[in-house]
Amino acid sequence: MGKYLIILLSLFFCFACNKEEEVESKYLEVVTNTNQKSNSRALIDTPSFGNGTSMGIWLTNSDNSSYMGKTYANYKYTANGIGASQKWSTETAIKLSAKAGKVMAIYPYSSSATDYAAIPIEAASQTDYMWGSATGVSTTNNVAILNMKHLFTCIRLQIKKGNYTGTGSISAVSINGNNLATNATVNISSGVIKCTGINAAITRTGLGMTLSESVQYIDVLGIPTGTYSPITIKVTIDGNVYPMTTNSILLSSGTIHPYTINMDNPLVEYTDWVTNSLSVTASTTAVAATGGSATLYCEANQTRNRTVTTQGTATTTTESQTVAVTPTWSNSGSASLSSTTATNPTVSFANNTTSSARSTSATATYAGKTGSVTISQSAGGSSTTYTFTFSNGSGEYDKGTVVNTVGSFSTSITTTCVVKWNGVTTSTKNPFYSVQSKSSWITVSGSTISYSANTGSYARDGEVVFVQSGSRKTITAYVTQNKGNSVIIQ
């Protein structure tokens, strides 16, 4: 009986453990929200995705590293139902742990997407790509609420028939500009888009639409590049292409930009501006010998064609403009260039320490064109000033009277040579000096003057003449020595 009891208890505890593990094991669930502000929606503007549509799901740690050491990449989740009752299911459930994770999503699902940081998107299919992310999912919070955001921008054409007299069959529309791209990759952790195919045409064909008294709406999706630029729009009606160019605009993801095309009015198309030449100038072209700077400026002389089409008849004229541009700069000559990429760099001359004028040529390169300006600097002028004095600032020093015995005294001598170019000191030196002449009873070592004993009956006067190297300036030190002591011998 005891053995049966033990077996039953063991089975009970095993069953209890399994039930506990089953309760603790939780799998990722997702809820999507496609609602955005009414002025920030592209084509998907319903609260949910379509029934049966799919998206790709990634699960990582909060720093985008592998979740619990495992890679969860591009798991296919499919929508069941619509509206508030919509649920998302997957054939391969993602099991969560107690550690918080990060969920990232891309709509629609593509089996070719592998790297969450570089998911390819394209405009040719006119698919409204969306992305979203959520953090903090775990066994205690297994539902990821994904606020899905649009990646594309929408150009909405509102075409009015007006007094157009043809059949009005709209067969194609296309858009292009530096603010639009046909292809890109998106990082669904950050939403950063890297574009390719910039300014390539995005075309919709097979529209099957006809001009009528009611406004015809045609939406064209494109990838915004983040560049401020005009858009070229072309509408093909009855086989004729009607072009128009918008004002410059900065397009943004998830935004509809409406443009009205009234067939009553002429349609206007502009080609891109073409740079024909450069005008390069400087704030000054003459710099003083002491040195200075000149600021550089570059303007592009440009033209473009303007085509006005009315009822299929096109008239083209040429427009011109001169605009400030940011070229690539270079220079040759005696000045330094502050930057090769700045809009208005400077060229700077140092103090000209030569007796010749000098110059530099600054060259701008932009759109395949070049232009130059020459800046000159005046010749330099130099001066050399020698100083050779005793410490009293004079060229003479009088020691006065010394005793008749052997002795010495020191003098302090200042010897300098200052060179200036254009009034600016460029060098200061201390030239050597030497003894030019002296009294016979005096010896000199550097600036120390020594004298021998005076054994004569009279006081004597002596002098030392120093001469400076280079200038040949002289200074003189004077000394008087008492007469010798007399000894009377009887």
C-alpha positions as CSV (number, residue, x, y, z in Angstrom):
1,M,0.0,0.0,0.0
2,G,2.9,2.3,0.8
3,K,4.5,1.8,-2.6
4,Y,1.2,2.7,-4.4
5,L,0.9,5.8,-2.4
6,I,4.4,6.9,-3.3
7,I,3.7,6.3,-7.0
8,L,0.5,8.3,-6.9
9,L,2.1,11.2,-5.1
10,S,5.0,11.2,-7.7
11,L,2.5,11.2,-10.6
12,F,0.6,14.1,-8.9
13,F,3.7,16.2,-8.5
14,C,4.9,15.5,-12.1
15,F,1.4,16.6,-13.4
16,A,1.5,19.7,-11.2
17,C,5.0,20.6,-12.5
18,N,3.9,20.2,-16.1
19,K,0.8,22.4,-15.5
20,E,3.0,25.0,-13.9
21,E,5.4,25.0,-16.9
22,E,2.5,25.2,-19.3
23,V,1.2,28.3,-17.5
24,E,4.6,30.0,-17.4
25,S,5.3,29.3,-21.1
26,K,4.0,32.2,-23.2
27,Y,4.3,33.0,-26.9
28,L,4.5,36.3,-28.7
29,E,1.2,37.9,-29.8
30,V,1.0,41.0,-31.9
31,V,-1.6,43.8,-32.3
32,T,-1.3,46.4,-35.0
33,N,-2.5,49.9,-35.3
34,T,-2.4,51.7,-38.6
35,N,-4.2,54.9,-37.5
36,Q,-2.2,58.1,-37.9
37,K,-3.2,61.7,-38.1
38,S,-5.6,62.4,-40.9
39,N,-3.1,64.5,-42.7
40,S,-0.3,61.9,-42.4
41,R,-1.7,58.9,-44.2
42,A,-0.9,57.4,-47.5
43,L,-3.0,54.7,-49.1
44,I,-3.6,52.4,-46.1
45,D,-5.9,54.6,-44.0
46,T,-8.1,51.9,-42.3
47,P,-7.6,50.9,-38.7
48,S,-6.4,47.4,-39.7
49,F,-4.7,45.5,-42.4
50,G,-6.6,43.4,-45.0
51,N,-7.7,39.9,-44.1
52,G,-5.1,37.4,-45.1
53,T,-2.3,39.9,-45.5
54,S,1.0,39.1,-43.9
55,M,4.0,40.9,-42.3
56,G,7.5,39.9,-41.2
57,I,8.4,39.9,-37.5
58,W,11.8,40.1,-35.8
59,L,12.5,39.5,-32.1
60,T,15.7,40.8,-30.5
61,N,17.1,42.1,-27.2
62,S,16.6,45.8,-26.7
63,D,20.0,46.5,-28.2
64,N,19.1,44.5,-31.3
65,S,21.3,41.5,-30.3
66,S,20.0,37.9,-30.5
67,Y,17.1,37.2,-28.1
68,M,18.2,34.6,-25.5
69,G,21.0,33.6,-27.9
70,K,18.6,32.7,-30.7
71,T,17.8,34.5,-34.0
72,Y,14.1,35.3,-34.6
73,A,14.1,36.9,-38.1
74,N,11.3,37.5,-40.5
75,Y,8.7,35.2,-38.9
76,K,5.5,35.3,-41.0
77,Y,2.4,36.6,-39.2
78,T,-0.9,36.6,-41.1
79,A,-4.0,38.8,-40.4
80,N,-7.3,37.0,-39.6
81,G,-10.3,39.2,-39.8
82,I,-10.5,43.0,-40.0
83,G,-11.1,45.9,-37.6
84,A,-10.9,45.6,-33.9
85,S,-11.4,41.8,-34.0
86,Q,-8.4,41.3,-36.2
87,K,-5.9,38.7,-34.9
88,W,-2.5,37.7,-36.2
89,S,-1.4,34.1,-36.4
90,T,1.9,32.3,-37.3
91,E,2.8,28.8,-38.1
92,T,6.0,29.1,-36.0
93,A,5.3,30.6,-32.6
94,I,7.9,32.6,-30.8
95,K,8.4,31.5,-27.2
96,L,9.2,34.3,-24.8
97,S,11.3,34.3,-21.6
98,A,11.3,36.5,-18.5
99,K,13.8,38.8,-20.3
100,A,12.3,41.8,-22.0
101,G,12.7,41.8,-25.8
102,K,12.1,44.1,-28.8
103,V,9.7,43.3,-31.6
104,M,10.1,44.8,-35.1
105,A,7.8,44.4,-38.1
106,I,7.7,45.1,-41.8
107,Y,4.5,45.1,-43.9
108,P,4.0,43.4,-46.3
109,Y,5.9,40.1,-45.7
110,S,8.6,39.2,-48.1
111,S,10.6,35.9,-47.8
112,S,13.7,37.7,-49.2
113,A,13.9,40.0,-46.2
114,T,16.7,38.7,-43.8
115,D,18.4,41.7,-42.2
116,Y,16.1,44.0,-40.2
117,A,18.6,46.9,-40.7
118,A,18.4,46.7,-44.6
119,I,15.1,45.5,-45.8
120,P,14.6,46.3,-49.5
121,I,11.6,48.3,-50.6
122,E,10.6,49.5,-54.1
123,A,8.1,51.9,-55.7
124,A,7.5,50.0,-58.9
125,S,4.8,47.7,-57.4
126,Q,3.1,50.7,-55.6
127,T,3.0,48.8,-52.4
128,D,2.3,50.8,-49.3
129,Y,5.2,49.6,-47.1
130,M,4.9,50.1,-43.3
131,W,7.1,49.4,-40.3
132,G,6.7,49.4,-36.6
133,S,8.5,48.3,-33.4
134,A,7.6,47.7,-29.7
135,T,9.7,47.0,-26.6
136,G,9.3,45.3,-23.3
137,V,7.8,42.0,-24.5
138,S,8.3,39.0,-22.1
139,T,6.4,36.3,-20.3
140,T,4.7,38.9,-18.2
141,N,3.8,41.1,-21.2
142,N,3.6,38.9,-24.3
143,V,1.5,41.3,-26.5
144,A,3.5,43.6,-28.8
145,I,1.4,46.6,-29.8
146,L,2.9,47.8,-33.1
147,N,2.0,51.3,-34.2
148,M,2.7,50.9,-37.9
149,K,4.1,53.9,-39.8
150,H,4.2,54.5,-43.6
151,L,7.5,54.5,-45.4
152,F,6.3,56.1,-48.6
153,T,5.0,59.5,-49.5
154,C,1.9,59.9,-51.8
155,I,1.6,62.3,-54.7
156,R,-2.1,62.7,-55.3
157,L,-3.1,64.0,-58.8
158,Q,-6.5,65.7,-59.0
159,I,-7.2,66.0,-62.7
160,K,-10.0,68.2,-63.9
161,K,-11.3,68.0,-67.5
162,G,-12.1,71.7,-67.9
163,N,-12.7,72.5,-71.6
164,Y,-10.6,69.7,-72.9
165,T,-12.2,68.5,-76.1
166,G,-10.5,65.2,-76.8
167,T,-11.6,61.7,-75.6
168,G,-9.6,62.2,-72.4
169,S,-8.3,58.7,-72.0
170,I,-5.7,58.7,-69.2
171,S,-3.2,55.9,-69.9
172,A,-0.2,56.7,-67.7
173,V,1.2,59.1,-65.1
174,S,4.8,59.4,-63.9
175,I,6.6,61.4,-61.3
176,N,10.3,62.1,-60.6
177,G,12.5,64.5,-58.7
178,N,15.6,64.6,-56.5
179,N,13.2,64.3,-53.6
180,L,11.9,60.9,-54.8
181,A,13.5,57.5,-55.2
182,T,12.4,54.2,-56.7
183,N,14.3,51.9,-54.4
184,A,15.7,51.9,-50.9
185,T,16.5,49.8,-47.8
186,V,14.9,50.5,-44.5
187,N,16.1,49.8,-40.9
188,I,12.9,48.8,-39.1
189,S,14.6,49.4,-35.7
190,S,15.1,53.1,-36.4
191,G,13.0,53.8,-39.5
192,V,16.1,55.2,-41.4
193,I,15.8,54.9,-45.2
194,K,18.8,54.6,-47.5
195,C,17.7,55.5,-51.1
196,T,18.8,54.4,-54.5
197,G,17.3,55.2,-57.9
198,I,17.0,58.9,-57.0
199,N,15.2,61.1,-59.6
200,A,14.2,58.0,-61.6
201,A,10.7,58.0,-63.0
202,I,7.9,56.3,-61.0
203,T,5.2,55.3,-63.4
204,R,1.7,54.0,-63.2
205,T,0.2,52.5,-66.4
206,G,-3.0,50.7,-67.3
207,L,-5.1,53.2,-65.4
208,G,-8.3,52.8,-67.5
209,M,-9.5,56.2,-66.6
210,T,-11.2,58.9,-68.7
211,L,-11.6,62.6,-68.1
212,S,-15.0,63.6,-67.0
213,E,-16.9,66.4,-65.2
214,S,-15.9,64.8,-61.9
215,V,-12.3,65.1,-60.7
216,Q,-10.2,62.1,-61.4
217,Y,-7.8,61.1,-58.5
218,I,-4.6,59.2,-59.2
219,D,-2.2,58.3,-56.3
220,V,1.5,57.6,-57.0
221,L,3.7,56.3,-54.2
222,G,7.4,57.2,-53.9
223,I,10.2,56.9,-51.4
224,P,11.1,60.3,-49.9
225,T,14.8,61.1,-50.1
226,G,14.9,64.0,-47.6
227,T,15.9,66.5,-50.4
228,Y,14.2,69.8,-51.1
229,S,13.4,69.7,-54.8
230,P,10.6,70.2,-57.4
231,I,8.7,67.3,-58.8
232,T,8.2,66.7,-62.5
233,I,4.8,65.2,-63.2
234,K,3.8,63.8,-66.6
235,V,0.2,62.7,-67.5
236,T,-0.5,60.9,-70.8
237,I,-3.9,61.7,-72.2
238,D,-5.0,60.5,-75.6
239,G,-1.4,59.6,-76.3
240,N,-0.1,63.1,-75.6
241,V,2.2,63.7,-72.7
242,Y,1.3,66.7,-70.5
243,P,4.2,67.7,-68.3
244,M,4.2,70.0,-65.3
245,T,6.8,71.0,-62.6
246,T,5.9,71.8,-59.0
247,N,7.6,74.2,-56.7
248,S,10.4,72.7,-54.6
249,I,9.1,70.7,-51.7
250,L,10.4,68.5,-48.9
251,L,8.4,65.2,-49.0
252,S,7.9,63.1,-45.9
253,S,6.9,59.5,-45.2
254,G,3.2,58.9,-44.7
255,T,2.0,62.2,-46.1
256,I,-0.3,62.9,-49.0
257,H,0.7,65.8,-51.3
258,P,-2.2,66.8,-53.6
259,Y,-1.6,68.5,-57.0
260,T,-4.4,69.8,-59.2
261,I,-4.1,69.5,-63.0
262,N,-6.7,71.6,-64.8
263,M,-6.9,70.9,-68.5
264,D,-8.2,74.4,-69.0
265,N,-4.7,75.8,-68.2
266,P,-1.4,75.3,-70.0
267,L,0.8,72.7,-68.4
268,V,4.4,73.8,-67.7
269,E,7.5,71.6,-67.6
270,Y,11.0,72.7,-66.7
271,T,14.2,70.9,-67.4
272,D,16.9,70.8,-64.8
273,W,19.2,73.8,-64.5
274,V,22.4,73.3,-66.4
275,T,25.6,75.1,-65.4
276,N,27.3,76.8,-68.3
277,S,30.1,78.7,-66.6
278,L,31.3,79.9,-63.2
279,S,32.0,83.4,-61.9
280,V,34.6,83.4,-59.2
281,T,35.3,86.5,-57.2
282,A,37.1,87.6,-54.0
283,S,36.4,90.2,-51.3
284,T,39.8,91.7,-52.3
285,T,42.3,90.9,-55.0
286,A,45.1,93.0,-53.4
287,V,46.6,92.1,-50.0
288,A,49.1,94.2,-48.1
289,A,52.7,93.1,-47.6
290,T,52.0,92.6,-43.9
291,G,49.5,89.8,-44.8
292,G,45.8,89.4,-44.8
293,S,42.9,87.3,-46.2
294,A,40.4,87.3,-49.0
295,T,37.0,85.6,-48.9
296,L,36.1,83.6,-52.0
297,Y,32.7,83.5,-53.8
298,C,31.4,81.3,-56.6
299,E,28.3,81.8,-58.7
300,A,27.0,79.4,-61.4
301,N,25.6,80.9,-64.6
302,Q,22.7,78.5,-65.5
303,T,20.0,77.9,-68.1
304,R,17.0,75.7,-68.4
305,N,14.2,75.0,-70.8
306,R,10.6,76.0,-70.1
307,T,7.9,74.1,-72.1
308,V,4.3,75.2,-72.1
309,T,1.8,72.6,-73.5
310,T,-1.7,73.7,-74.5
311,Q,-4.0,71.2,-76.0
312,G,-1.1,69.1,-77.2
313,T,0.9,72.0,-78.6
314,A,4.3,72.6,-76.9
315,T,6.3,75.9,-76.9
316,T,9.8,75.9,-75.4
317,T,11.8,78.9,-74.2
318,T,15.1,79.2,-72.4
319,E,15.4,80.8,-68.9
320,S,18.7,81.8,-67.2
321,Q,19.8,82.5,-63.7
322,T,22.9,83.2,-61.7
323,V,23.0,81.5,-58.3
324,A,25.5,81.1,-55.5
325,V,26.8,77.5,-55.3
326,T,29.2,75.5,-53.1
327,P,32.0,74.2,-55.3
328,T,35.1,72.3,-54.6
329,W,38.0,74.7,-54.1
330,S,41.7,74.5,-54.8
331,N,44.6,77.0,-54.9
332,S,48.1,77.3,-56.1
333,G,50.6,79.9,-55.1
334,S,51.8,81.7,-51.9
335,A,48.5,81.7,-49.9
336,S,46.8,79.0,-47.7
337,L,43.2,77.9,-48.4
338,S,41.0,77.5,-45.3
339,S,38.7,74.8,-46.8
340,T,38.1,72.9,-50.0
341,T,34.4,72.3,-49.4
342,A,33.1,75.5,-47.7
343,T,30.8,77.8,-49.6
344,N,33.0,80.9,-48.9
345,P,36.5,79.8,-47.8
346,T,39.3,82.2,-47.4
347,V,42.8,82.4,-48.8
348,S,45.4,83.9,-46.4
349,F,48.8,85.4,-47.0
350,A,51.4,85.6,-44.2
351,N,53.8,88.6,-43.9
352,N,55.7,88.8,-47.1
353,T,59.4,88.5,-46.1
354,T,60.7,88.8,-49.7
355,S,61.3,91.9,-51.8
356,S,59.1,90.5,-54.6
357,A,55.3,90.7,-55.0
358,R,53.5,87.3,-55.0
359,S,50.1,85.8,-55.7
360,T,47.8,82.8,-55.5
361,S,45.2,81.5,-57.9
362,A,42.0,80.1,-56.3
363,T,40.0,77.7,-58.5
364,A,36.4,76.6,-58.1
365,T,35.0,73.4,-59.7
366,Y,31.2,72.8,-59.9
367,A,29.0,70.7,-62.2
368,G,32.0,70.0,-64.5
369,K,32.9,73.7,-64.9
370,T,35.8,75.6,-63.4
371,G,36.5,79.3,-62.7
372,S,39.4,81.1,-61.1
373,V,40.4,84.4,-59.4
374,T,43.9,85.7,-58.7
375,I,44.8,87.5,-55.5
376,S,48.1,89.4,-55.3
377,Q,50.3,90.5,-52.3
378,S,52.6,93.5,-52.4
379,A,56.4,93.1,-52.1
380,G,57.9,93.3,-48.7
381,G,60.3,95.8,-47.3
382,S,62.9,95.1,-44.6
383,S,64.8,97.1,-41.9
384,T,67.7,96.1,-39.7
385,T,68.4,97.8,-36.4
386,Y,71.5,97.2,-34.3
387,T,71.9,98.1,-30.7
388,F,75.3,98.2,-29.0
389,T,75.5,99.9,-25.6
390,F,76.7,99.5,-22.1
391,S,74.0,98.9,-19.5
392,N,73.6,102.6,-19.0
393,G,72.2,102.8,-22.5
394,S,75.3,104.8,-23.7
395,G,78.1,104.1,-25.9
396,E,80.6,105.2,-23.2
397,Y,81.3,103.8,-19.7
398,D,83.7,105.6,-17.3
399,K,84.8,103.3,-14.5
400,G,86.5,106.3,-12.8
401,T,89.7,105.9,-10.7
402,V,90.9,102.5,-9.5
403,V,93.8,101.7,-7.1
404,N,97.3,101.3,-8.4
405,T,97.4,97.5,-7.6
406,V,96.3,94.7,-9.9
407,G,92.5,94.5,-10.3
408,S,89.5,94.2,-12.6
409,F,86.0,95.3,-13.1
410,S,83.0,94.0,-15.2
411,T,80.8,95.9,-17.6
412,S,77.4,94.9,-18.9
413,I,77.0,95.2,-22.6
414,T,73.8,95.0,-24.7
415,T,74.2,93.7,-28.3
416,T,71.2,93.1,-30.5
417,C,70.2,93.0,-34.1
418,V,66.5,93.3,-34.9
419,V,65.2,92.5,-38.4
420,K,61.8,93.7,-39.4
421,W,59.7,93.0,-42.6
422,N,57.0,95.5,-43.2
423,G,57.3,96.8,-39.7
424,V,56.9,93.3,-38.2
425,T,59.8,91.8,-36.3
426,T,60.9,88.6,-37.9
427,S,64.1,87.9,-36.1
428,T,66.2,89.1,-33.1
429,K,69.8,88.1,-32.7
430,N,72.7,88.9,-30.4
431,P,75.8,89.6,-32.5
432,F,79.3,89.0,-31.3
433,Y,81.5,91.8,-30.3
434,S,85.3,92.0,-29.9
435,V,88.0,94.4,-28.7
436,Q,89.1,96.8,-31.4
437,S,91.8,98.5,-29.3
438,K,92.9,98.9,-25.7
439,S,95.7,100.4,-23.5
440,S,98.7,98.2,-23.1
441,W,98.4,97.7,-19.4
442,I,94.8,96.5,-19.8
443,T,93.6,93.0,-20.7
444,V,90.0,92.0,-21.6
445,S,88.1,88.7,-21.3
446,G,84.5,89.0,-22.5
447,S,83.1,92.0,-20.6
448,T,85.7,91.9,-17.8
449,I,88.5,94.4,-17.9
450,S,91.6,93.7,-15.9
451,Y,94.5,96.1,-15.2
452,S,98.1,95.6,-14.0
453,A,99.8,97.4,-11.1
454,N,100.9,101.0,-11.7
455,T,104.5,101.3,-10.6
456,G,104.9,104.7,-12.3
457,S,105.1,108.1,-10.6
458,Y,102.1,109.3,-12.4
459,A,98.4,108.3,-12.6
460,R,97.5,106.9,-16.0
461,D,94.4,106.8,-18.2
462,G,93.3,103.7,-20.1
463,E,90.5,102.8,-22.5
464,V,89.0,99.8,-24.2
465,V,87.2,100.0,-27.5
466,F,84.7,97.2,-28.3
467,V,83.4,96.7,-31.9
468,Q,80.1,94.9,-32.8
469,S,80.0,92.3,-35.6
470,G,77.8,93.3,-38.5
471,S,77.2,96.9,-37.7
472,R,80.9,97.8,-36.9
473,K,79.4,100.0,-34.1
474,T,81.9,100.8,-31.3
475,I,81.6,101.5,-27.6
476,T,84.4,102.7,-25.2
477,A,85.1,102.0,-21.6
478,Y,87.4,104.4,-19.7
479,V,89.4,103.9,-16.5
480,T,92.0,106.0,-14.6
481,Q,94.6,104.2,-12.3
482,N,96.3,105.9,-9.4
483,K,100.1,106.5,-9.6
484,G,102.4,104.0,-8.0
485,N,103.7,104.4,-4.3
486,S,107.1,106.1,-4.1
487,V,110.0,104.4,-2.0
488,I,112.9,106.5,-0.9
489,I,116.2,104.6,-0.6
490,Q,119.0,106.3,1.5
